[in-house]
Amino acid sequence: MINTGPANTTQTTVIPSWIKNNAKWWSQGQLGDDQFVQGLQYMIQHGIIQIPTQTGSTAASGTQQIPAWIKNNAGWWASGQIGDDQFVQGLQYMITNGIIKINS
């Protein structure tokens, strides 16, 4: 588990290792953006992935395209070139900017 928040927070990031397969397939174009996002939404909603929330941010309205740098990060994360915390920052970015919408 990695703590990605400020030092005074107790939130942690928990990402099962098998999720790296999805990230790898997505980064290689074997899994579509919609499928990847739906998988992330499902895993977050059901507590499989626990993402620390960012405070003071609002989700944008409408559908936005996933930035290329996030797909690059997914591939690097899947191959061990970046850590969980950097991958999670991309997920947080997508949630904060309304690319991934999480229903309670």
Sequence and secondary structure as in RCSB ss.txt:
>XXXX:A:sequence
MINTGPANTTQTTVIPSWIKNNAKWWSQGQLGDDQFVQGLQYMIQHGIIQIPTQTGSTAASGTQQIPAWIKNNAG
WWASGQIGDDQFVQGLQYMITNGIIKINS
>XXXX:A:secstr
 B  S TT    BB  TTHHHHHHHHHTTSS HHHHHHHHHHHHHTTSSB    TT    SS     HHHHHHHH
HHHTTSS HHHHHHHHHHHHHTTSS    
